[in-house]
Structure formats: structure tokens, C-alpha cells
């Protein structure tokens, strides 16, 4: 690709799209260079030779399938959650996107002063408590490695033990549930929307 008219190397995924971390891509001026730089994707351009170069911006990827091959009797509840904190700890919000049987629900809620990790967990707890039919398969997507580790991989919580215990008790009610890690700010539509809902909730009064 090109950066300020210089030819550069950019880390890309299997679809040849820039891998974004907080809206920035990893770039090198030489392929054998040990260090790399992080630049905004809006400043990268396709290297098309003599043709006019076009900006490479964030690409909205389709949401990953909720593993429908394993399910035959019921539609899947698909959930995207995110938590945000301004100050960590500071004013915090949660964002939730839920889809089931063609219906969609969005939640944006201020949770007061908290940390980012608590906000991530609270978003998951809030979403799961809204599901009354525990026999319906649930696929919950989050970009929080912390939450996935505690709820899916058996990590032992050093903090937030009560909150984690509450969520695990709720999880145990479901017959078929998976909490799946996705990459944050990577263009996944549901995750991006949940992020916007969480950050916008910070500006609102606690509810």
C-alpha cells in the first residue's frame, strides 16, 4: 500500500484487508524491518501502480455465523455486548445488540462509575437476564478477552467475584450457550454497533 506517497507494507487478514487495532493498521517501510508503525487506515491507499489510488478505510465485515449447523429445532439468539469506561474507573456504559427470529433489540445504558472490565461483564449479565426461554440456543459475542476467560475458559477471578458468580449462575440455566471472542474495532457490524451504544451511554445519566 502507500502512506504519504511512500510504498509500505501493511499487515492484512486472509481477505487482504488491513488488520485494524483501535482504528489503526500496522505498517512497515521495509518488509525486513523489525519495528512497525501504527497509522490510521484513512491515511493508507491501495498501491495500484499507474492507476488512481483509492483510500483504504475500515471495512464492515459480515457478522460471523452463530454456528447454525449445530442447531435444528430453534432459531439462535445472537448477542453482541460491549462495555466502556471513561477514566477506568470513571463514567461507564454498556451496549447490547440482540437478534432473534428476525427481531432486533438495542440497549444503551449508563451504569455510573465503574471500570471497563466491570462494564464488559455487566453488559453480558444484562443481556442474558433478558432471555426468558433458556432452551433456545444463545451465541454471545464480545471483544473482551477478560470476560471470555472468566466465563468460558475457567479463569479464577481476582476481582469482581460476585459479578462473575452471578453471570455463571445465569449461564448455567441455558441448555446451549456459547460466549465467543471477536476482535474489537475490526469491522464486525454487531460488535461495532455495541461499541457505539456503550460509548454513547457514558454521556447519559445513570439508569
N, C-alpha and C positions, 0 to 999 in steps of 0.2 A: 504494500500500500504506500501512500505518500502522506507525509506530515510536513507541512510548511514547504512544499515542493521538493522535499528530500525523500528518496526512496527508503522505506523502512520495512522491518519485519514485524508482524503483529501476530500474537497468539490467537488462534481461531479454534472453533469447535469442529465436530465432524461434518457440519454443514458449511464450513468455510466462513462462518460468521464470527466477528470479534468476540472474544470472551470478556464480558464486562464485569467489573467489580466496583460497585458504587458508581456506576456510570462511566468508568474509566477502563481503557484497554491497556494491556501490557505490550510495550514496544521496544525494539532494539534497532540501532542503526546498522549493526552488523550481526549476522547470524551467529558468529563465534564469540560475540561479546558476552562477558559473564554477567554484567549488570543489565537491568532493564529499567525502562521508564514507564510511568502510568500517565496516560494522556486521555483527555475527553474524546469520546468517539466522534463528536461533531467536528473535530479537527482532523480526522482521518479521511482519506479519499482513496477510492479504488484506483489501482495502478493499471490504467487501460492503454498505455502506450501513447500513440498519437491522438487517440480519441479524447473527447472531453471527459474529465474525471468527475465523478459524482460523489457527494458526501455519503459516508457510511454512518448511519445513525443507529440508535437502539432498535432492534428488530423484535416485534412482538411474536413470540413463538406460540403455537397452539399448546393448550394445556395437555399434560401427559394423560393418557387414558387411565381411568380408575380401575384397571385390571378386570375388565368386564368378562374375560374368558373364564374366570373362576366363579362367576355368578350366573344363575339361570332363572331363579324364581322371582327375584325382586330387583327393581332399579337401585342404583347406588346413590347414597348421599355423598356428594363431593363437597369438601370444605377446604377453603384456604383461610388461614389465620395469620395475623401479624401483630406484633406489639412494638410500640415506640415510646421512647423516653427522651425528653429534652433536658439534659443535665446528668441523667443516670447516677443518682436518683434526681428526679425532677418531675414536672408535669408529664403525665403519661396517657397514652390512649391505646385502644385495641381496634383492630379492623377484622371483619369476618365476611367472607363471601360463601354462601351456601346454595347449592343447587340440588334439586331432587325432582324427578319425574316432570321435567320441563319448567319447574318453578324456580325462581331465584330470589334470594334474600340477602341484603347487605346491611351490616351493622357497623356503626362508627360510634365509639363510646369513650368518654373521658373517665379515667379511673383514679384521678387525683395524683398525688405524689408517689412515685414508685420507681423501680429500676426497669431496665429494658428486659431482663430475664423474667421478672415477675409479670410484666405486661405480656410477654410471649406466652407464658403459662396461663395467665388469666384469659387470654383470647381463646385458647384451646378449651379451658373449662367452660367458659360461657357458651361456646358453640356446642359442645357435647351435651350440656344440660338442656338445650333447646330441642333435642331429639327425643321424642317420646316412644317411638317404635324401635325397641332395641334389637329386634330380629332383622332389621333392614341393614344391609352391608354399608359400612362407612369407610371412606377414604379421606383422611385429613392430611393436607399438605402444609408444611411450614418450612421456613428457611432457617429456623433456629436449631442448630446442632445441639445446643444445650437441652432444649425440650425433647428432641428425639432421643438423645442419650438417656435422659431420665425416664421417659415414658415407654421407650421401645427397646432400649438396649440394656436396661437394668442397672444404670449408673446409680450410685448411692448419693443422695442429695446432701451436701454440706450445709446448704441454706434452703430456705423455703420448704422445709419438710412437710408442714401441714398442707400447703397448697399442692405439693406433689402427691401426697397421700390421698387428698380429696379427688384429684384427677384420676389416679389409678383405680380408685373405688368406682368412679363413674365408668371408666374404660371396661372394668370387669363385668359390667351389666350387658355389654354388647356381645352378640354372638359372632360377629365378623367385623373387626375393625382393624385398620392399619394406619399408623402415623408415619408419613413419608417425608423425608428430607428433600427439599428442592433448593436450587441455587437462587439466592436473593439477587434482585436487580439484574436478572438475566433475560428479561423479556417474556416471562411466563405470565399470561394475561391475568389469571386468578390471583397470583402472588402480587403482581404489580398493583392490582386494584385493592387488595387487602392492605398493602403498604400505604396507599394513598388515604384509605379510610382511617388507618391508625394515626398517621401523622396529622391529618386534618382534625382528628378528635382532640388533640392536645390543645387546640385553640378554644375549645368549648369548655363550659363549666362542668365539673364532675357530676356524674349522674349515678 
